[in-house]
Amino acid sequence: MGWLRPWFESMLYEEMGEMWMEMERLSHDLDQNRTSVRCEETPAEVVIRVDIPSLNPHHEMDVRVEGSNVLFISGSTGRDEGRERMQCRFTLNVYLPGPVNPSGMITEMDPKAKRLTVRLPKRMIGNK
């Protein structure tokens, strides 16, 4: 049985190497699809900029305010790689610095910069 050990060890190292390469590929894919969110506040509005690396303007997105201070964004991204179509679904909740007026929301998508910009007017004190 001692003659099996070198063969088994070489097979084990080969399998571990393949697993390591797959983990590196998955880690790279995760980094490539990582979103970043920036929230800026002016006296009149709240501006949220979301960088989505695989943003495709042809995919539907749902952008809405829940309650008066949470921005909900969901959608999917995708890209063609030969015959294979990769698609990633995402959901983001952005807690806003204060109450906003959702009826005045303006959204802009910049496909070149891979950025979604959402502008929300602040709710004035005394207005509902």
Phi, psi and omega in degrees: 000340181298335181288342179282334186302309180300320179295316181296317180295319179294321177295318180298314179296322179295314179297318179296323178297318178295320178297319180297317179297319179295320178296320177295319178297315179296320178298318178298316179299319178297317179297322181291337183252017182281129178269155173228143184235133174234133181240124180239148182235131173246174178299334185253339185210168173245129181243124179246127177244123182242117175270122181236101188307323183258026183300130178235117184295350181273353179267147181282145176227147177249118179234120181206162177259129177253132187069223176235001184216023175232123175266124181253125178231127174219157180172195178220152176241164179192159175208151177268129173234090185068233179272344184274132179252120179260136180220139181230127176266145180218155175220131178232138170243122180246119178278121186276155183289349180186178181293142181233169177256100185296336182290342179261015183294136175236128178243141178226137178243128177248098183297328180291317180276353182057047186228137172253128178244130179238126178247128181232122176291143178290148175278124180287144179299131183098342177263146177252000000 
